Amino acid sequence: MIHETIKKNGVTFGIITGLTTVLITALIYSIDLNLFTSAWVGVSNLAIYLIIAIVLLSKTKKEFPGPFTFKDAFTTYFISALIGIAISVVFNIILFNFVDPAAKDTIKELTVKYMISAMEKFNAPAATINKAVADLKENDQFSIAGLLKGSLSNIVFCTIFGLIMAAFFKSKPSSQE
C-alpha cells in the first residue's frame, strides 16, 4: 500500500512537471523552432527537472511520518515522472500531429543540420554522418508511435535518475544520524 503523502506529492509534482514541460515546449514552439536543437535549452530543461525532483523529494521526506525509505523516495519520484511524461506526450501528440504537423518536418531538418555540424566538429567520417542522417530521416520522432517510443526511453532514463535521487533522499539508518 502506498502512503497517502507519497501519492499526493507524486501526483501533484507529476502535474507540475507535465505542465512545466508543456509550457517549455509551447514557448519554444512559439518563439523559435531552432530552440528545439539548442544544447543550452536542453541543459536548462534538465536543471529545471532536477530542481523539481529535489523539491519533491525534500518536501515528501519532511512530511513523511517515520523513516523515508529508498522505496518510498523512488516511488514518489516515479509516480511524478510517469504523470509528467504522460502529460508531455499527450501535448506533443496533439501539437505535432494535429495542430501543426508541418512543425515536425521543420524540426527534423533543423536536427539534421545540427547533427551534421556536431559530427563534423568531431571529425566523424562522411559515411558515419550519412548513415546517421539517413537514420534520422527514416524515423519520425514526432509521430504518435515515435512519441510513444520516446516516452519509453524517457521512462528508462527517469527510472535510473529516480534510483539515484532515492539513494540521496532516503533516511539514514538511526545508527548513522
Contact map, one row per residue, 1 for C-alpha under 8 A:
111000000000000000000000000000000000000000000000000000000000000000000000000000000000000000000000000000000000000000000000000000000000000000000000000000000000000000000000000000000
111101100000000000000000000000000000000000000000000000000000000000000000000000000000000000000000000000000000000000000000000000000000000000000000000000000000000000000000000000000
111111100000000000000000000000000000000000000000000000000000000000000000000000000000000000000000000000000000000000000000000000000000000000000000000000000000000000000000000000000
011111110000000000000000000000000000000000000000000000000000000000000000000000000000000000000000000000000000000000000000000000000000000000000000000000000000000000000000000000000
001111111000000000000000000000000000000000000000000000000001001100000000000000000000000000000000000000000000000000000000000000000000000000000000000000000000000000000000000000000
011111111100000000000000000000000000000000000000000000000001000000000001001100000000000000000000000000000000000000000000000000000000000000000000000000000000000000000000000000000
011111111110000000000000000000000000000000000000000000000000000000000000000100100000000000000000000000000000000000000000000000000000000000000000000000000000000000000000000000000
000111111111000000000000000000000000000000000000000000000000000000000000000000000000000000000000000000000000000000000000000000000000000000000000000000000000000000000000000000000
000011111111100000000000000000000000000000000000000000010001000000000000000100010000000000000000000000000000000000000000000000000000000000000000000000000000000000000000000000000
000001111111110000000000000000000000000000000000000000010000000000000000000111110000000000000000000000000000000000000000000000000000000000000000000000000000000000000000000000000
000000111111111000000000000000000000000000000000000000000000000000000000000000110010000000000000000000000000000000000000000000000000000000000000000000000000000000000000000000000
000000011111111100000000000000000000000000000000000000000000000000000000000000010000000000000000000000000000000000000000000000000000000000000000000000000000000000000000000000000
000000001111111110000000000000000000000000000000000100010000000000000000000000010000000000000000000000000000000000000000000000000000000000000000000000000000000000000000000000000
000000000111111111000000000000000000000000000000000000000000000000000000000000111111000000000000000000000000000000000000000000000000000000000000000000000000000000000000000000000
000000000011111111100000000000000000000000000000000000000000000000000000000000010011001000000000000000000000000000000000000000000000000000000000000000000000000000000000000000000
000000000001111111110000000000000000000000000000000000000000000000000000000000000001000000000000000000000000000000000000000000000000000000000000000000000000000000000000000000000
000000000000111111111000000000000000000000000000100100000000000000000000000000011001000000000000000000000000000000000000000000000000000000000000000000000000000000000000000000000
000000000000011111111100000000000000000000000000000000000000000000000000000000000011111100000000000000000000000000000000000000000000000000000000000000000000000000000000000000000
000000000000001111111110000000000000000000000000000000000000000000000000000000000001001100000000000000000000000000000000000000000000000000000000000000000000000000000000000000000
000000000000000111111111000000000000000000000000000000000000000000000000000000000000000000000000000000000000000000000000000000000000000000000000000000000000000000000000000000000
000000000000000011111111100000000000000000000000000000000000000000000000000000000001000100000000000000000000000000000000000000000000000000000000000000000000000000000000000000000
000000000000000001111111110000000000000000000000000000000000000000000000000000000000001100100000000000000000000000000000000000000000000000000000000000000000000000000000000000000
000000000000000000111111111000000000000000000000000000000000000000000000000000000000000000000000000000000000000000000000000000000000000000000000000000000000000000000000000000000
000000000000000000011111111100000000000000000000000000000000000000000000000000000000000000000000000000000000000000000000000000000000000000000000000000000000000000000000000000000
000000000000000000001111111110000000000000000000000000000000000000000000000000000000000000000000000000000000000000000000000000000000000000000000000000000000000000000000000000000
000000000000000000000111111111000000000000000000000000000000000000000000000000000000000000000000000000000000000000000000000000000000000000000000000000000000000000000000000000000
000000000000000000000011111111100000000000000000000000000000000000000000000000000000000000000000000000000000000000000000000000000000000000000000000000000000000000000000000000000
000000000000000000000001111111111011000000000000000000000000000000000000000000000000000000000000000000000000000000000000000000000000000000000000000000000000000000000000000000000
000000000000000000000000111111111000000000000000000000000000000000000000000000000000000000000000000000000000000000000000000000000000000000000000000000000000000000000000000000000
000000000000000000000000011111111000000000000000000000000000000000000000000000000000000000000000000000000000000000000000000000000000000000000000000000000000000000000000000000000
000000000000000000000000001111111000000000000000000000000000000000000000000000000000000000000000000000000000000000000000000000000000000000000000000000000000000000000000000000000
000000000000000000000000000111111110000000000000000000000000000000000000000000000000000000000000000000000000000000000000000000000000000000000000000000000000000000000000000000000
000000000000000000000000000111111111000000000000000000000000000000000000000000000000000000000000000000100110000000000000000000000000000000000000000000000000000000000000000000000
000000000000000000000000000000011111110000000000000000000000000000000000000000000000000000000000000000000010010000000000000000000000000000000000000000000000000000000000000000000
000000000000000000000000000100011111110010000000000000000000000000000000000000000000000000000000000000000000000000000000000000000000000000000000000000000000000000000000000000000
000000000000000000000000000100001111110010000000000000000000000000000000000000000000000000000000000000000010000000000000000000000000000000000000000000000000000000000000000000000
000000000000000000000000000000000111111000000000000000000000000000000000000000000000000000000000000000000010011001000000000000000000000000000000000000000000000000000000000000000
000000000000000000000000000000000111111111000000000000000000000000000000000000000000000000000000000000000000000000000000000000000000000000000000000000000000000000000000000000000
000000000000000000000000000000000000111111100000000000000000000000000000000000000000000000000000000000000000000000000000000000000000000000000000000000000000000000000000000000000
000000000000000000000000000000000000011111110000000000000000000000000000000000000000000000000000000000000000000000000000000000000000000000000000000000000000000000000000000000000
000000000000000000000000000000000011011111111000000000000000000000000000000000000000000000000000000000000000000000000000000000000000000000000000000000000000000000000000000000000
000000000000000000000000000000000000011111111100000000000000000000000000000000000000000000000000000000000000000000000000000000000000000000000000000000000000000000000000000000000
000000000000000000000000000000000000001111111110000000000000000000000000000000000000000000000000000000000000000000000000000000000000000000000000000000000000000000000000000000000
000000000000000000000000000000000000000111111111000000000000000000000000000000000000000000000000000000000000000000000000000000000000000000000000000000000000000000000000000000000
000000000000000000000000000000000000000011111111100000000000000000000000000000000000000000000000000000000000000000000000000000000000000000000000000000000000000000000000000000000
000000000000000000000000000000000000000001111111110000000000000000000000000000000000000000000000000000000000000000000000000000000000000000000000000000000000000000000000000000000
000000000000000000000000000000000000000000111111111000000000000000000000000000000000000000000000000000000000000000000000000000000000000000000000000000000000000000000000000000000
000000000000000000000000000000000000000000011111111100000000000000000000000000000000000000000000000000000000000000000000000000000000000000000000000000000000000000000000000000000
000000000000000010000000000000000000000000001111111110000000000000000000000000000000000000000000000000000000000000000000000000000000000000000000000000000000000000000000000000000
000000000000000000000000000000000000000000000111111111000000000000000000000000000000000000000000000000000000000000000000000000000000000000000000000000000000000000000000000000000
000000000000000000000000000000000000000000000011111111100000000000000000000000000000000000000000000000000000000000000000000000000000000000000000000000000000000000000000000000000
000000000000100010000000000000000000000000000001111111110000000000000000000000000000000000000000000000000000000000000000000000000000000000000000000000000000000000000000000000000
000000000000000000000000000000000000000000000000111111111000000000000000000010000000000000000000000000000000000000000000000000000000000000000000000000000000000000001000000000000
000000000000000000000000000000000000000000000000011111111100000000000000000000000000000000000000000000000000000000000000000000000000000000000000000000000000000000001000000000000
000000000000000000000000000000000000000000000000001111111110000000000000000000000000000000000000000000000000000000000000000000000000000000000000000000000000000000000000000000000
000000001100100000000000000000000000000000000000000111111111000000000000000010000000000000000000000000000000000000000000000000000000000000000000000000000000000000000000000000000
000000000000000000000000000000000000000000000000000011111111100000000000100110000000000000000000000000000000000000000000000000000000000000000000000000000000000000000000100000000
000000000000000000000000000000000000000000000000000001111111110000000000000000000000000000000000000000000000000000000000000000000000000000000000000000000000000000000000100000000
000000000000000000000000000000000000000000000000000000111111111000000000000000000000000000000000000000000000000000000000000000000000000000000000000000000000000000000000000000000
000011001000000000000000000000000000000000000000000000011111111100000000000100000000000000000000000000000000000000000000000000000000000000000000000000000000000000000000000000000
000000000000000000000000000000000000000000000000000000001111111100010000100000000000000000000000000000000000000000000000000000000000000000000000000000000000000000000000110000000
000000000000000000000000000000000000000000000000000000000111111100000000000000000000000000000000000000000000000000000000000000000000000000000000000000000000000000000000000000000
000010000000000000000000000000000000000000000000000000000011111110000000000000000000000000000000000000000000000000000000000000000000000000000000000000000000000000000000000000000
000010000000000000000000000000000000000000000000000000000001111111110000000000000000000000000000000000000000000000000000000000000000000000000000000000000000000000000000000000000
000000000000000000000000000000000000000000000000000000000000001111110000000000000000000000000000000000000000000000000000000000000000000000000000000000000000000000000000000000000
000000000000000000000000000000000000000000000000000000000000000111110000000000000000000000000000000000000000000000000000000000000000000000000000000000000000000000000000000000000
000000000000000000000000000000000000000000000000000000000000000111111000000000000000000000000000000000000000000000000000000000000000000000000000000000000000000000000000011000000
000000000000000000000000000000000000000000000000000000000000100111111101100000000000000000000000000000000000000000000000000000000000000000000000000000000000000000000000111000000
000000000000000000000000000000000000000000000000000000000000000000111111100000000000000000000000000000000000000000000000000000000000000000000000000000000000000000000000011000000
000000000000000000000000000000000000000000000000000000000000000000011111110000000000000000000000000000000000000000000000000000000000000000000000000000000000000000000110111000000
000000000000000000000000000000000000000000000000000000000000000000001111111000000000000000000000000000000000000000000000000000000000000000000000000000000000000000000100000000000
000001000000000000000000000000000000000000000000000000000000000000011111111100000000000000000000000000000000000000000000000000000000000000000000000000000000000000000100010000000
000000000000000000000000000000000000000000000000000000001000100000011111111110000000000000000000000000000000000000000000000000000000000000000000000000000000000000001100110000000
000000000000000000000000000000000000000000000000000000000000000000000111111111000000000000000000000000000000000000000000000000000000000000000000000000000000000001101100000000000
000001000000000000000000000000000000000000000000000000000000000000000011111111100000000000000000000000000000000000000000000000000000000000000000000000000000000000000000000000000
000001101100000000000000000000000000000000000000000000001001000000000001111111110000000000000000000000000000000000000000000000000000000000000000000000000000000000000000000000000
000000000100000000000000000000000000000000000000000010011000000000000000111111111000000000000000000000000000000000000000000000000000000000000000000000000000000001000100000000000
000000000100000000000000000000000000000000000000000000000000000000000000011111111100000000000000000000000000000000000000000000000000000000000000000000000000011001000000000000000
000000100110010000000000000000000000000000000000000000000000000000000000001111111110000000000000000000000000000000000000000000000000000000000000000000000000000000000000000000000
000000001111111010000000000000000000000000000000000000000000000000000000000111111111000000000000000000000000000000000000000000000000000000000000000000000000000000000000000000000
000000000000010010000000000000000000000000000000000000000000000000000000000011111111100000000000000000000000000000000000000000000000000000000000000000000010010000000000000000000
000000000000010000000000000000000000000000000000000000000000000000000000000001111111110000000000000000000000000000000000000000000000000000000000000000000010000000000000000000000
000000000010011001000000000000000000000000000000000000000000000000000000000000111111111000000000000000000000000000000000000000000000000000000000000000000000000000000000000000000
000000000000011111101000000000000000000000000000000000000000000000000000000000011111111100000000000000000000000000000000000000000000000000000000000000000000000000000000000000000
000000000000000001000000000000000000000000000000000000000000000000000000000000001111111110000000000000000000000000000000000000000000000000000000000000100110000000000000000000000
000000000000000001000000000000000000000000000000000000000000000000000000000000000111111111000000000000000000000000000000000000000000000000000000000000100000000000000000000000000
000000000000001001100100000000000000000000000000000000000000000000000000000000000011111111100000000000000000000000000000000000000000000000000000000000000000000000000000000000000
000000000000000001101100000000000000000000000000000000000000000000000000000000000001111111110000000000000000000000000000000000000000000000000000000000000000000000000000000000000
000000000000000000000000000000000000000000000000000000000000000000000000000000000000111111111000000000000000000000000000000000000000000000000000001100100000000000000000000000000
000000000000000000000000000000000000000000000000000000000000000000000000000000000000011111111100000000000000000000000000000000000000000000000000000000000000000000000000000000000
000000000000000000000100000000000000000000000000000000000000000000000000000000000000001111111110000000000000000000000000000000000000000000000000000000000000000000000000000000000
000000000000000000000000000000000000000000000000000000000000000000000000000000000000000111111111100000000000000000000000000000000000000000000100001000000000000000000000000000000
000000000000000000000000000000000000000000000000000000000000000000000000000000000000000011111111110000000000000000000000000000000000000000000111001000000000000000000000000000000
000000000000000000000000000000000000000000000000000000000000000000000000000000000000000001111111111000000000000000000000000000000000000000000000000000000000000000000000000000000
000000000000000000000000000000000000000000000000000000000000000000000000000000000000000000111111111110000000000000000000000000000000000000000000000000000000000000000000000000000
000000000000000000000000000000000000000000000000000000000000000000000000000000000000000000011111111111110000000000000000000000000000000000000110000000000000000000000000000000000
000000000000000000000000000000000000000000000000000000000000000000000000000000000000000000011111111110000000000000000000000000000000000000000111000000000000000000000000000000000
000000000000000000000000000000000000000000000000000000000000000000000000000000000000000000001111111110000000000000000000000000000000000000000000000000000000000000000000000000000
000000000000000000000000000000000000000000000000000000000000000000000000000000000000000000000111111110000000000000000000000000000000000000000000000000000000000000000000000000000
000000000000000000000000000000000000000000000000000000000000000000000000000000000000000000000011111111110000000000000000000000000000000000000000000000000000000000000000000000000
000000000000000000000000000000000000000000000000000000000000000000000000000000000000000000000011111111111000000000000000000000000000000000000000000000000000000000000000000000000
000000000000000000000000000000000000000000000000000000000000000000000000000000000000000000000001000111111100000000000000000000000000000000000000000000000000000000000000000000000
000000000000000000000000000000001000000000000000000000000000000000000000000000000000000000000001000111111110000000000000000000000000000000000000000000000000000000000000000000000
000000000000000000000000000000000000000000000000000000000000000000000000000000000000000000000001000111111111000000000000000000000000000000000100000000000000000000000000000000000
000000000000000000000000000000000000000000000000000000000000000000000000000000000000000000000000000011111111100000000000000000000000000000000000000000000000000000000000000000000
000000000000000000000000000000001000000000000000000000000000000000000000000000000000000000000000000001111111110000000000000000000000000000000000000000000000000000000000000000000
000000000000000000000000000000001101100000000000000000000000000000000000000000000000000000000000000000111111111000000000000000000000000000000000000000000000000000000000000000000
000000000000000000000000000000000000000000000000000000000000000000000000000000000000000000000000000000011111111100000000000000000000000110000000000000000000000000000000000000000
000000000000000000000000000000000000000000000000000000000000000000000000000000000000000000000000000000001111111110000000000000000000000000000000000000000000000000000000000000000
000000000000000000000000000000000100100000000000000000000000000000000000000000000000000000000000000000000111111111000000000000000000000000000000000000000000000000000000000000000
000000000000000000000000000000000000100000000000000000000000000000000000000000000000000000000000000000000011111111100000000000000000000000000000000000000000000000000000000000000
000000000000000000000000000000000000000000000000000000000000000000000000000000000000000000000000000000000001111111110000000000000000100110000000000000000000000000000000000000000
000000000000000000000000000000000000000000000000000000000000000000000000000000000000000000000000000000000000111111111000000000000000000000000000000000000000000000000000000000000
000000000000000000000000000000000000100000000000000000000000000000000000000000000000000000000000000000000000011111111100000000000000000000000000000000000000000000000000000000000
000000000000000000000000000000000000000000000000000000000000000000000000000000000000000000000000000000000000001111111110000000000000100000000000000000000000000000000000000000000
000000000000000000000000000000000000000000000000000000000000000000000000000000000000000000000000000000000000000111111111000000001000100000000000000000000000000000000000000000000
000000000000000000000000000000000000000000000000000000000000000000000000000000000000000000000000000000000000000011111111100000000000000000000000000000000000000000000000000000000
000000000000000000000000000000000000000000000000000000000000000000000000000000000000000000000000000000000000000001111111110000000000000000000000000000000000000000000000000000000
000000000000000000000000000000000000000000000000000000000000000000000000000000000000000000000000000000000000000000111111111100001000000000000000000000000000000000000000000000000
000000000000000000000000000000000000000000000000000000000000000000000000000000000000000000000000000000000000000000011111111100001000000000000000000000000000000000000000000000000
000000000000000000000000000000000000000000000000000000000000000000000000000000000000000000000000000000000000000000001111111100000000000000000000000000000000000000000000000000000
000000000000000000000000000000000000000000000000000000000000000000000000000000000000000000000000000000000000000000000111111100000000000000000000000000000000000000000000000000000
000000000000000000000000000000000000000000000000000000000000000000000000000000000000000000000000000000000000000000000011111110000000000000000000000000000000000000000000000000000
000000000000000000000000000000000000000000000000000000000000000000000000000000000000000000000000000000000000000000000011111111011000000000000000000000000000000000000000000000000
000000000000000000000000000000000000000000000000000000000000000000000000000000000000000000000000000000000000000000000000001111111000000000000000000000000000000000000000000000000
000000000000000000000000000000000000000000000000000000000000000000000000000000000000000000000000000000000000000000000000000111111100000000000000000000000000000000000000000000000
000000000000000000000000000000000000000000000000000000000000000000000000000000000000000000000000000000000000000000000000000011111110000000000000000000000000000000000000000000000
000000000000000000000000000000000000000000000000000000000000000000000000000000000000000000000000000000000000000000000000000111111111000000000000000000000000000000000000000000000
000000000000000000000000000000000000000000000000000000000000000000000000000000000000000000000000000000000000000000010011000111111111100000000000000000000000000000000000000000000
000000000000000000000000000000000000000000000000000000000000000000000000000000000000000000000000000000000000000000000000000001111111110000000000000000000000000000000000000000000
000000000000000000000000000000000000000000000000000000000000000000000000000000000000000000000000000000000000000000000000000000111111111000000000000000000000000000000000000000000
000000000000000000000000000000000000000000000000000000000000000000000000000000000000000000000000000000000000000000000000000000011111111100000000000000000000000000000000000000000
000000000000000000000000000000000000000000000000000000000000000000000000000000000000000000000000000000000000000100110000000000001111111110000000000000000000000000000000000000000
000000000000000000000000000000000000000000000000000000000000000000000000000000000000000000000000000000000000000000000000000000000111111111000000000000000000000000000000000000000
000000000000000000000000000000000000000000000000000000000000000000000000000000000000000000000000000000000000000000000000000000000011111111100000000000000000000000000000000000000
000000000000000000000000000000000000000000000000000000000000000000000000000000000000000000000000000000000001000100000000000000000001111111110000000000000000000000000000000000000
000000000000000000000000000000000000000000000000000000000000000000000000000000000000000000000000000000000001000100000000000000000000111111110000000000000000000000000000000000000
000000000000000000000000000000000000000000000000000000000000000000000000000000000000000000000000000000000000000000000000000000000000011111110000000000000000000000000000000000000
000000000000000000000000000000000000000000000000000000000000000000000000000000000000000000000000000000000000000000000000000000000000001111111000010000000000000000000000000000000
000000000000000000000000000000000000000000000000000000000000000000000000000000000000000000000000000000000000000000000000000000000000000111111110010000000000000000000000000000000
000000000000000000000000000000000000000000000000000000000000000000000000000000000000000000000000000000000000000000000000000000000000000000111110111001000000000000000000000000000
000000000000000000000000000000000000000000000000000000000000000000000000000000000000000000011001100000010000000000000000000000000000000000011111111000000000000000000000000000000
000000000000000000000000000000000000000000000000000000000000000000000000000000000000000000001001100000000000000000000000000000000000000000011111111000000000000000000000000000000
000000000000000000000000000000000000000000000000000000000000000000000000000000000000000000001000100000000000000000000000000000000000000000000111111100000000000000000000000000000
000000000000000000000000000000000000000000000000000000000000000000000000000000000000000000000000000000000000000000000000000000000000000000001111111110000000000000000000000000000
000000000000000000000000000000000000000000000000000000000000000000000000000000000000000000000000000000000000000000000000000000000000000000111111111111000000000000000000000000000
000000000000000000000000000000000000000000000000000000000000000000000000000000000000000010011000000000000000000000000000000000000000000000001111111111100000000000000000000000000
000000000000000000000000000000000000000000000000000000000000000000000000000000000000000010000000000000000000000000000000000000000000000000000001111111110000000000000000000000000
000000000000000000000000000000000000000000000000000000000000000000000000000000000000000000000000000000000000000000000000000000000000000000000000111111111000000000000000000000000
000000000000000000000000000000000000000000000000000000000000000000000000000000000000000000000000000000000000000000000000000000000000000000001000011111111100000000000000000000000
000000000000000000000000000000000000000000000000000000000000000000000000000000000000110010000000000000000000000000000000000000000000000000000000001111111110000000000000000000000
000000000000000000000000000000000000000000000000000000000000000000000000000000000000000000000000000000000000000000000000000000000000000000000000000111111111000000000000000000000
000000000000000000000000000000000000000000000000000000000000000000000000000000000000000000000000000000000000000000000000000000000000000000000000000011111111100000000000000000000
000000000000000000000000000000000000000000000000000000000000000000000000000000000000100000000000000000000000000000000000000000000000000000000000000001111111110000000000000000000
000000000000000000000000000000000000000000000000000000000000000000000000000000001100100000000000000000000000000000000000000000000000000000000000000000111111111000000000000000000
000000000000000000000000000000000000000000000000000000000000000000000000000000000000000000000000000000000000000000000000000000000000000000000000000000011111111100000000000000000
000000000000000000000000000000000000000000000000000000000000000000000000000000000000000000000000000000000000000000000000000000000000000000000000000000001111111110000000000000000
000000000000000000000000000000000000000000000000000000000000000000000000000001001000000000000000000000000000000000000000000000000000000000000000000000000111111111000000000000000
000000000000000000000000000000000000000000000000000000000000000000000000000001000000000000000000000000000000000000000000000000000000000000000000000000000011111111100000000000000
000000000000000000000000000000000000000000000000000000000000000000000000000000000000000000000000000000000000000000000000000000000000000000000000000000000001111111110000000000000
000000000000000000000000000000000000000000000000000000000000000000000000000000000000000000000000000000000000000000000000000000000000000000000000000000000000111111111000000000000
000000000000000000000000000000000000000000000000000000000000000000000000010011000000000000000000000000000000000000000000000000000000000000000000000000000000011111111100000000000
000000000000000000000000000000000000000000000000000000000000000000000000010000000000000000000000000000000000000000000000000000000000000000000000000000000000001111111110000000000
000000000000000000000000000000000000000000000000000000000000000000000000000000000000000000000000000000000000000000000000000000000000000000000000000000000000000111111111000000000
000000000000000000000000000000000000000000000000000011000000000000000000110000000000000000000000000000000000000000000000000000000000000000000000000000000000000011111111100000000
000000000000000000000000000000000000000000000000000000000000000000000111110010000000000000000000000000000000000000000000000000000000000000000000000000000000000001111111110000000
000000000000000000000000000000000000000000000000000000000000000000000100000000000000000000000000000000000000000000000000000000000000000000000000000000000000000000111111110000000
000000000000000000000000000000000000000000000000000000000000000000000000000000000000000000000000000000000000000000000000000000000000000000000000000000000000000000011111110000000
000000000000000000000000000000000000000000000000000000001100100000010100100000000000000000000000000000000000000000000000000000000000000000000000000000000000000000001111111000000
000000000000000000000000000000000000000000000000000000000000100000111101100000000000000000000000000000000000000000000000000000000000000000000000000000000000000000000111111100000
000000000000000000000000000000000000000000000000000000000000000000111100000000000000000000000000000000000000000000000000000000000000000000000000000000000000000000000000111110000
000000000000000000000000000000000000000000000000000000000000000000000000000000000000000000000000000000000000000000000000000000000000000000000000000000000000000000000000011111111
000000000000000000000000000000000000000000000000000000000000000000000000000000000000000000000000000000000000000000000000000000000000000000000000000000000000000000000000001111111
000000000000000000000000000000000000000000000000000000000000000000000000000000000000000000000000000000000000000000000000000000000000000000000000000000000000000000000000000111111
000000000000000000000000000000000000000000000000000000000000000000000000000000000000000000000000000000000000000000000000000000000000000000000000000000000000000000000000000111111
000000000000000000000000000000000000000000000000000000000000000000000000000000000000000000000000000000000000000000000000000000000000000000000000000000000000000000000000000111111
000000000000000000000000000000000000000000000000000000000000000000000000000000000000000000000000000000000000000000000000000000000000000000000000000000000000000000000000000111111
